[in-house]
Amino acid sequence: MKKLRIALVGCGGMGRFHIDYFYKHEPRIEFVAACDILPERTQAVVDGSFPGAKQYADYRELLKDPDVDAIDICTPNYLHSEIAVAAFAAGKHVFCEKPDAIDAAKAAAMRDAAAKAGKVLMVMRNNRFTDAAKYLKKYVADGRAGEIYAGRCGWQRRRGIPGKGGWFTTKAQSGGGPLIDLGVHMIDLAVWLMGNPRPVAVSGQTFRKFAEGSDVSDSEHSQFGDAVAGGTFDVEDLAMGFIRFDNGAVLQIEFSWASNVGKERRFVELLGTKAGVVVDNSQMKIFTEENGELLDLVPPGEQKDDGHARNLKNFVDVVLDGAEPCYKPQQGVDMIAILEGFYKSAAEGREVRL
Ligand SMILES: NC(=O)c1ccc[n+]([C@@H]2O[C@H](COP(=O)([O-])OP(=O)(O)OC[C@H]3O[C@@H](n4cnc5c(N)ncnc54)[C@H](O)[C@@H]3O)[C@@H](O)[C@H]2O)c1
């Protein structure tokens, strides 16, 4: 059996998640090394999951290791591009957590370095891999929803600021707040389901109302990132806006880490001339009309999410077997350009052409 020798860079919350949900169960993976600036984290990976794996504190040293075919980047956002570009120069394949990068130029540098090296770059798009998303992608592509002309998407959290005061809430390290953290998931899902129309303009506003804390712990539903008491919080906690596409379609967006809504919800709702298609917390719904009756189509049981593991499996299939990648690096550049345009719009109080 062909095997992919992989190393994990960044052994925090998401890195450990990749290990538990994928690497431990995938026979075509040989987990050869763990890298983190905190030695106790690489030690925990070795002790807990992969005895015998090598440990590195500096990713540049790891990249010299000839036993490594591919790396999986699970570091803070601002390091994604730098580490990926260095990995391609060293002849490695790269899987990277979302968001692709903290600005479009850095995402483009990753795309270009991958092309130059002739290696695979894939950035996590786990929401494309849920049962609901896979079904609806085919439903829309087959024309059963008709023309998709408008929609809305979002991820609204009532309370759930990741790593408050740490890198997540520091613009220079994260690139932004919930728009880049959560928007990259659901805007990508919406645009992908719509058939990848080209975004041409964006307008939006951002708010920061929970930086000083609330009586209820404002991070209670967030398991990611390490909080730092008295640390930096210079990103938004709510982003609301509007995207226009070259085919005339539009998308309303809303992303919050903390806002006084009823409960957490992540969703895409697209309006087609024949049907409306909805992903609601990874469950699918279709609203249509047949034989003169309005009809709601809802699967009988829970649909599986499992998107992270399936996305990582796609990476292994692409590298080892030349399978079709779910993600094209240009889509990452386009996605980050939307977010960059949004932040510009919020700062300047006007619609921004892309
Ligand atoms: N797809 C998803 O659903 C999802 C969910 C959460 C987080 N993420 C993404 O995963 C990434 C990591 O997030 P997290 O929640 O695990 O953060 P985290 O802070 O828990 O982990 C980051 C790790 O990177 C390490 N690190 C920092 N600088 C490093 C360097 N130079 N070299 C090696 N390691 C370094 C840190 O010590 C830490 O252990 C982020 O990009 C985040 O957006 C994705």
The ligand as an ORCA input file, in Angstrom:
! r2SCAN-3c Opt
* xyz 0 1
  N     -11.574     23.910     10.188
  C     -12.022     24.190     11.387
  O     -13.137     23.848     11.747
  C     -11.114     24.918     12.361
  C     -11.489     25.030     13.701
  C     -10.619     25.685     14.579
  C      -9.430     26.220     14.132
  N      -9.096     26.121     12.807
  C      -7.837     26.707     12.309
  O      -6.757     25.909     12.764
  C      -5.609     26.737     13.001
  C      -5.104     26.499     14.420
  O      -6.123     26.845     15.322
  P      -6.128     26.253     16.820
  O      -7.494     26.511     17.336
  O      -5.586     24.891     16.822
  O      -5.091     27.246     17.529
  P      -4.174     26.909     18.793
  O      -3.682     28.215     19.281
  O      -4.903     25.994     19.702
  O      -2.963     26.063     18.159
  C      -1.949     26.641     17.373
  C      -0.638     25.921     17.683
  O       0.386     26.435     16.814
  C       1.579     26.526     17.581
  N       2.509     27.450     16.918
  C       2.553     28.799     16.981
  N       3.584     29.271     16.235
  C       4.191     28.181     15.688
  C       5.316     28.013     14.822
  N       6.035     29.057     14.376
  N       5.679     26.749     14.488
  C       4.981     25.676     14.946
  N       3.911     25.777     15.768
  C       3.526     27.018     16.128
  C       1.104     27.006     18.944
  O       2.069     26.803     19.945
  C      -0.152     26.168     19.121
  O       0.135     24.930     19.749
  C      -6.055     28.176     12.754
  O      -5.654     28.595     11.472
  C      -7.569     28.100     12.823
  O      -8.228     29.068     12.007
  C      -9.911     25.471     11.935
*
